[in-house]
Amino acid sequence: MRDSLQLFIATLTGVGAITVPGVAQPAAGMPLPTPQQLAWQEDEMAMFLHFGVNTFTDREWGEGTEDPAVFDPTELDARQWARVAREAGFKLLILTAKHHDGFCLWPSAYTEHSVKHSPWRGGKGDVVREVADACRAEGLKFGFYLSPWDRHEPTYGDSPAYNEHFRSQLRELLTGYGDVTEVWFDGACGEGPNGKRQEYDWESYYALIRELQPNALIAICGPDIRWVGNEDGVARETEWSVQERNGAPVWYPAECDVSIRPGWFWHAEQDAQVKSLDHLLDIYFKSVGRNSVLLLNVPPNRQGLLAEPDVERLRELREALDEAFAHDLARGAEAGSADTADDSLPDYAVDGDPATYWAASGGTTESVLEIDLREPREFNVLSVQEYIAQGQRVDGYTLQAWDGQAWTEVVRGTTIGHKKLDRFPMAMAQRVRLGLAHHDAPPLIRAFELYHAPRLAP
């Protein structure tokens, strides 16, 4: 293996030594994820639940004048929501506790515009409570969306008064429902009734969350998770988790939100417009497969259930992903790298253990890892992961295959991060190699995987 790698040195030089897991140190000043950000990235997929009076008025944005009596999901079953999510591979549910219309899905003490004035559960119900309990029962994490824009609240537009109102409602959600993993804010801002634009006191919101739920991540209009920049569920081909924020580089990973339907709330006429399996697979590769987390919206219907077309499509998605990633062709393969003191160490990249990694030595800007699959194998999907607990380091990569006479390029890309997935026309080889370009610090490769997945053809 060492001799064969010398063939590559003429074009990709400076391959360094390999270290055991835990030895590599982060480069000076390199931003690193918090334990909470790291766990969030590991989860990879979260489910958004847009639900409220809009579900019953057939609208996307309510006006705040809706009669609470319209809210009556007679068969509401939050356990069904959580069970479907768990079975489909989602790890976190985020509920729209309050949308722009101001209608609260919990019996807030700070407004009459809530479930306590609806016929559902005789006015004694609490959707937030039922979802939080269902998450715990199904082993999922719980989060909520609380719209800063409130078209019902009279104090909206009187910035000090409304900010106090908003903090009061935020406190209710942070103290009454157990652990909260993610608090989701958007920046929607409309005119208040007095013509003044509301100025949100974001820093006070953040301080309250840090006080009451110190492990909660604050997303989108927040310091922990950023919006990817579209609602198509698609990250950039080059997606760095390190971003500039307030004049300094910080760990600020991307979340890709998208709805399984054309709208965010359930509409009967959209039962036939659920995204196709191929579309969802493409979204998966362009979100999870581009160093981001997928937040897929699946809106409950007027009965209070996830609609059957959505549920069936999620089952298909799970089956397709399980089938595609069932057998890693590189698992346990012979791995090596030039100038390696111990030939066993590159095996950490193909051992299937998320706690281990192969580390190239410092002082170089390019590194190579070669894999011998022991026999010619067909493959059309590459999965590479960095050990991002020590930062994101790879600037570019290329996968090459030995065709018996020369190395040929199969695919190339830029950033990797938590996970990079590539689909390409079916290739066949026994020997492949991963070339890595890096500048700030040597790469730590946690996983190098190859799959034969014909149905995932690009």
N, C-alpha and C positions, 0 to 999 in steps of 0.2 A: 504493500500500500504506500509506503514512504517513497519508494522509487518511482512509482507511477505519478506521484504528485509533482515530481520535479518537472514534468512536462508543462505544468501550468505556470511555473515560476517566471518564465520569460515574459508572460503577459500580465500576471497578477502576482507581484512579488511581496516579500516582506512578511511571510507567514510566520507567526510567532509560536511560542510555547503554549501549552495548555495547562490550566490550573484546576484544582479540585473545587467542588462547589463550596461557596462561602469564603474563598480566599480573595476573590476580586473585590476591589474597593471602588466606590463611586468616584468619578473624576471630581476634582475640586470644583465646587460651585455648581455641579450638575443637579438640576431639580429632580427630586424623587417623589413618587406617589406616597400619600399617607396610607396607613393600613386600610382605611375605609375606602379610599380610591382604588387600591389594589384589589380588594375583595369585590368591589363593584365591577371592575373590568373583567375579573374572572367569571362573573355571572353571565356576561355576554348578551343576555336577552331579558328585557323587561316588558311587561304588558301594561298599556295605558287603558283606562276604562272611562270613556266619556259618557256620563250618565247624569240626568237631571231633568228639569222641566222641558228642555229642548227636545228630549226624547218623546214627549207627549204633545208638543206643539208643532213638531215636524220642522224645526228650525235649527240653524247652526249657531246663531247668536241671538239670545233672548234680549228683551228690552228692559227687564226688571219689573214689568207691570203684570206678569203672569199671576193668575190665581193659584195659590198653593194646592187647591183642590184638584188641579189637573194631574198632580203627581200621585199615581196609584198603581204601582207595579204589583199586581195581585199574586204573582208567583215568584217574587224575588227570591233567588237562591244564590247567595254569595259563595257558598261552598261549591256550586257548579262552576262559577267563574274561576275560583282558585284551583279546582280539580283539573279543569280543562287546561289552565295555564301550566300547572305542574306537569301534566302528561305531555304537553307540547314542548317542554324544556325551558319554560320561563322560570326565573328565580325571584322576581319582584313584581308586585302589582302596585300601580299608581292610580289612585282614584281621584276624579275631579270632585273634590269635596265642595267646591263652590266655583261656578263658572262666571262669566261676565254679567249674567243676569242677576247675580247676588243670591240666588236660591241656595240655601245651605242643606246639604244632605245629612246634617246632624242637627240636633235641637239646640242651636246656639242660644245662649242667654242674651245675645247682643242684637238680635233682630227677630222680627216676627215672620220674616220671609224664609221659612224653613219647613222641614218635614213635620214639625210639631203642629202645623196648621193644615196638614194634608190628611186625607182619609186613610192613607197607608198605615197599617198597624194601629189603626184607631188614633193616630196622632202621637203614638208612643214609640214610634220606630226611630232607628238610627242606622242609616246605611253605612256610615263610617265604622261604627262599632261592628256591624255584621261582616264587613270586609276585613277589618283588622283581625277579628276572631277566626275567619275562614283562612286567612293567610297563616296564622299560627297552626291551625289544625292540619293544613296541607304542607307545612314546612316551607312556606314562602316568606319573603320579606315584604314589608308594607311601606308604602309611601303615599303622599297625597299632593294634589295640585290645588293651590288656593289662588284664585284670580285676584290680582291687585285691583283691577278695574271692577267696579261694582255699580251697575246701572240702577240698582234699587236703593242703595243706602243714601239717605238725605245728606249726610256729612261729606259725601264724596265731592271734592273740589275745595273744601275747607281743609287744607293740607294737615295742620296740626290735629284737628279733631278726627279726621278720617284715619290718619296714621295711628292714633290711639285706638280707634275702633278696630283697625286691621290687626294690630298687635294683640288685642283682646281675643279676637277669633283665632289667631295663630296660637295663642297660649292654650286655648281650649283643645285644639288638635294636637298640640305637643305634649299635653299632660294627661289626656284622658284615654289614650288608645294604645299604650305600650310603646315598644321600641319603634322608631321611625327611621327608615333607611335613607329615604330621599324626599326632600321638599322641593317641589317643582314650581318655579315662578316664571311667567312670561312678562313681557314689558308692556302689555296692552294698556293704553291710557286714553280715556275719553274726556270730554268736557263735563265738568260738574254742573249741577243745577243753577249755580250762581255765575256760570260763565268762566270760572277759573279752572285752569288745568291743575289737576292733582299732582303734587310733587311727592313721590314716594320716598320715605325715609329708609332706604335699603339697609343702611348700616345698623339701624336699630332692629330691623327684622332679623338680620344675621346674628346680632348679639343675643337676641332672645332665643334663637334656635341653638346657638352654641351653649347657652346657659342650660336649657331644658333638655335638649337632645344632642349632646356633644358629639355623638358618633354619626349624626345625620349629615348627609351630603346635600348641599344647596345647589340646585341645578338651574341652568339657562341664564336667568338674571341672578346669578350667584357666583361665588368664588371657587366652587369645587368642580363643576361640570359645565361645559359650554355647549351651546347649540351648534350643530354642524353647519347650519346656514341655509337649510332647505327643509321642506316637509315631504321629501321623496324617499327618505331613508337611505340616502347615498352620501358616503364620505368621499373625500378627495383621494386620488391615487396616492398622493404624498400627504400623509396625515400624521403630523407630529403631535404628541401629547404635551410637549413643552411649548408654551405660548408666552407671548409678551402680555403682561397684565399689570396695569398701574406702573409701567416703566421698568418692570423687572421680569426676567424669565421665571415661570412657575409651571408646575405640573397641572395641566388644565385640559383633561381629555374630552373627546367629543362624544355626544349622544345624538343618534340619528332617529328622529321621530317620523312616523308615517302611519297612516291608517290603512287597515285591511280593506276598507271601502272608500269610495270617492269622498264621502263626508266623514266628519269626526264623530257625530252622533248618529244613532240608528235611524234609518228611514226605510219604510217598507219597500219602496220602489228600488232600493239598492240591494235587496237580497240577491238579485241576479247579477250584481256588479262587484262581487267580492274578487279581489285580485287573484289571478291565476297562480297555480303552483310554480310555474316557470318564473313569473314575476317576483314572487316571494323569495324564491331561491336566488334570483339575481340580486334582490335587496340584501339578502343575508351575506352574499359574497362581497357586496359593496358597503357593508356596514361592519358587521363582526369581522369580515375578512379584510377590512381596511383600518384596523386598530381603533375601532369604535364600539359602542354598545348600541344595540338595536332596541328602540322603544316602539313596539308595534301596538297601535290602538285597535282594540276589539270592543265595540260599543254594545252594551246590553240593550235588549229590546224593551218594548212596553210591558211585557210580562215580567221583566226583571231577570231574563235569562240571556245567555249568549246564544245568538241565533244559530240554527242548525247549519246553514251554509258556511258560516264562519268557523264553526266547530269542526266541520268536516274538512275544510281547507287546512286548518291547523293540524289535524291528524295526518293529512297527506304530507304536509311540510315536515313533521317529525319523522314520518316513515322514510321520506326521501333522504333526509339528513342522516338518519341512523344507517340506512343502506349505504350511502356514499362513504361515510367515515367509519364503517364497521371494521375494516382491516387495513392497518397501516403497513404498507409494503416495506418500509424502511425500519420497522421495529426490530431491534435485535440484529440489524445488519452489521457488517464489518465497517467500522468507521476509522478514519485516520486523517492526519494533517501533517504537513512537512514540519521538520524541526521540532518534533514532539519527543519529549524525553520518555514518556510512558504511553505506549500505544493504546492502552485501555481507556484513557481519559476522554477521547472524542466520543466514546460510546455514550456519554451522558446526553448527547443530543438525540440519541435514538433509543433510549432505554424506557421511554414512556413515563418517567417519573417527573412530575412537575417541580419537584424540589431540587433537581440537579440541572446542570448546564455545562456546556463546553465553553471555555473562555480562551480566546487568543491572547497572546502576550501584547504588552504595550510597545510603543516605539515604532509602530508600523501603521499604515493606512489601508492595507488590504490583507485579507485573510482567506484561507481556503479550507473547506471541509469536504472530504471525499467519502463516498459511500459505495460499498460493494454489496449488491443485493443477492449475491451468490448464484443467481441464475437470471437470464433475461426476463424482465417483467414489463408489462404494459401499464402505463399510468397517464393520467390527464389532469390531476389535481396536486398542487403543491401546497403544503401548510408549513409555515415557519413561524416560530415564536422567539422573542427575546425574553430574557429574564429581567422584566422591567422593574422589579423591586430595586435594582441597581441602576435604573435609568434606561432611556431609549438612546441607542447608540448608532445603529446602522443607517448610513446615508443611501446605500444602493446595494443591490444584490443581483446575481445572475445564476440560473440553473443551467448546467450543461450536461450533456449525455455523451458517452463514448460509443461511437458507432462501429468500432472495430478498427478504424483507421485514424480518426480524428475526433476532437471534441466539438460538438455542435451545440449551439445555443437553443434551449427549449423555451425559456421565458426570462425576462428581466424586469426589475422593479426598483423602487426607491426605498421608502421607509418600510419598516416591519412593525416594531412596537409589540404590543401584546400578541397580535396574530395577524399574519398576512396570508390570504388565500388567493391562489391563482388557478384559473382554468385555462386549458390550452388543448389543441388537437392531440389525439392519442399518440404517445411516444413509447418506444421500447428500448430498453437498455439494461445492462447488468451493472454498469458503473455510472454513477452520476456525481457531480460535484457542485457545491454551493460556494460561489465567490462572493465575498463581502467587502464593501468599501466603508470606511469609517474614518473619522477625523478627530473627534473630541476624546474618544476613549475606545479601547478594544471591545469588540462585540461579545456578548454573553448569549449563546444560543441554547435555549431551553428545549426546543423541539424542532426536529427536521422530519417531516412526514410526507409520504407519497401515497396516492390513492388511485385505484382504478374505478372510475365512476362514470360510465358511459352516458347516463341520463343527465349528467351535469355538464355536458359539452357546451362550450361557449357559444 
